[in-house]
Amino acid sequence: MAKAEREIESKIKLIDIVIELVDARAPYSSKNRTFDRIIKNKPRLIVMTKKDLADNQVTELWIDAFKKQGYEAMTVNLKSFNEYKKIINKCKLVLREKMEKERSRGLKPRAIRAMVIGVPNVGKSTFINQLAKRKAAVTGNRPGVTKAQQIIRVDKDFELFDTPGVLAPKYTDEQIAKNVALIGSIKLDILPRDDLFIYAISYLNKYYPSALKERYDLSFDEQEDWVLPVFEQIAKVRHLKKVRGETDYERVMDLFFKDLFDGAFGSVSWERPNV
Ligand SMILES: Nc1nc2c(ncn2[C@@H]2O[C@H](COP(=O)(O)OP(=O)(O)OP(=O)(O)O)[C@@H](O)[C@H]2O)c(=O)[nH]1
């Protein structure tokens, strides 16, 4: 087992609940399934971040899908004031029965201890910093917690490790690599740019045709030979200069990806659950 995995595994033993952050725009692709092996049966809350950038209807489908798999799931916009509190409240709710049982057995009331995990760029630091800003992190000098391990005590009922568990997504699957690139979590150059461009345009045409129409006055039939006409149309609408009489395809792709990351197509989810 790799060092990062071993570290996460040893911390998991010390906590009551894992908060697994995934990106709402691609909740499957922005998960690393190694976490499942490490976490095993520990209570887990799946939090889909970046709710504001995703398609609400699709996010609702994902919440249902995760619940069907037996997970607690919710979505948040961590950029919205105080929304992180919903995560804490949900953790408390998920563990209410367990904590009540402990109390009824005569155990001393104690805070729930949680840990955040996720692949890069899903909002782990944003969430942890929001908690840390309000409360000083205290070095854990309790049993089982190493000196270097910092714990943020949010209130008397909730504590959080200040360092998240991070694992990179697995890019072995090309579809996962595409989705993770399209949500901006990895550099685009992991894949041939034109493949990614064609995939993204085709996906938008299928699921968000009005976004393409609005931005580029573009609509096309997948059955027809559409790729070159799409390049031409984007170049025309955006008044791109021709280079030696030819459309500058690289510039078209630059423009498209800039538009994409600037949110020009509105709220877009890049994957849907298999329902
Ligand atoms: N729009 C939006 N942006 C968010 C949200 N949550 C996080 N972000 C942004 O996403 C980017 C990545 O957030 P981080 O908190 O750095 O993510 P991380 O998981 O700690 O990333 P690593 O440090 O790479 O592991 C930042 O630009 C955040 O401002 C959200 O709910 N909505």
PDBQT file of the ligand as one rigid body, heavy atoms in Angstrom, charges set to zero:
ROOT
HETATM    1  N1  LIG A 301     -17.724  27.786  -7.399  1.00  0.00    +0.000 N 
HETATM    2  C1  LIG A 301     -17.227  27.056  -6.397  1.00  0.00    +0.000 A 
HETATM    3  N2  LIG A 301     -15.894  26.980  -6.227  1.00  0.00    +0.000 NA
HETATM    4  C2  LIG A 301     -15.424  26.232  -5.203  1.00  0.00    +0.000 A 
HETATM    5  C3  LIG A 301     -16.273  25.538  -4.312  1.00  0.00    +0.000 A 
HETATM    6  N3  LIG A 301     -15.498  24.878  -3.424  1.00  0.00    +0.000 NA
HETATM    7  C4  LIG A 301     -14.219  25.154  -3.754  1.00  0.00    +0.000 A 
HETATM    8  N4  LIG A 301     -14.163  25.963  -4.821  1.00  0.00    +0.000 N 
HETATM    9  C5  LIG A 301     -12.951  26.471  -5.521  1.00  0.00    +0.000 C 
HETATM   10  O1  LIG A 301     -12.278  25.329  -6.052  1.00  0.00    +0.000 OA
HETATM   11  C6  LIG A 301     -10.876  25.539  -6.049  1.00  0.00    +0.000 C 
HETATM   12  C7  LIG A 301     -10.180  24.411  -5.333  1.00  0.00    +0.000 C 
HETATM   13  O2  LIG A 301     -10.523  24.457  -3.960  1.00  0.00    +0.000 OA
HETATM   14  P1  LIG A 301      -9.527  23.931  -2.812  1.00  0.00    +0.000 P 
HETATM   15  O3  LIG A 301     -10.192  24.140  -1.516  1.00  0.00    +0.000 OA
HETATM   16  O4  LIG A 301      -8.169  24.492  -3.005  1.00  0.00    +0.000 OA
HETATM   17  O5  LIG A 301      -9.491  22.384  -3.199  1.00  0.00    +0.000 OA
HETATM   18  P2  LIG A 301      -8.606  21.228  -2.530  1.00  0.00    +0.000 P 
HETATM   19  O6  LIG A 301      -9.447  20.005  -2.569  1.00  0.00    +0.000 OA
HETATM   20  O7  LIG A 301      -8.084  21.641  -1.203  1.00  0.00    +0.000 OA
HETATM   21  O8  LIG A 301      -7.443  21.114  -3.590  1.00  0.00    +0.000 OA
HETATM   22  P3  LIG A 301      -5.938  20.527  -3.388  1.00  0.00    +0.000 P 
HETATM   23  O9  LIG A 301      -5.223  21.455  -2.450  1.00  0.00    +0.000 OA
HETATM   24  O10 LIG A 301      -5.404  20.566  -4.798  1.00  0.00    +0.000 OA
HETATM   25  O11 LIG A 301      -6.068  19.131  -2.870  1.00  0.00    +0.000 OA
HETATM   26  C8  LIG A 301     -10.661  26.906  -5.390  1.00  0.00    +0.000 C 
HETATM   27  O12 LIG A 301     -10.523  27.857  -6.415  1.00  0.00    +0.000 OA
HETATM   28  C9  LIG A 301     -11.943  27.131  -4.606  1.00  0.00    +0.000 C 
HETATM   29  O13 LIG A 301     -12.245  28.505  -4.448  1.00  0.00    +0.000 OA
HETATM   30  C10 LIG A 301     -17.692  25.644  -4.513  1.00  0.00    +0.000 A 
HETATM   31  O14 LIG A 301     -18.525  25.054  -3.815  1.00  0.00    +0.000 OA
HETATM   32  N5  LIG A 301     -18.109  26.412  -5.568  1.00  0.00    +0.000 N 
ENDROOT
TORSDOF 0
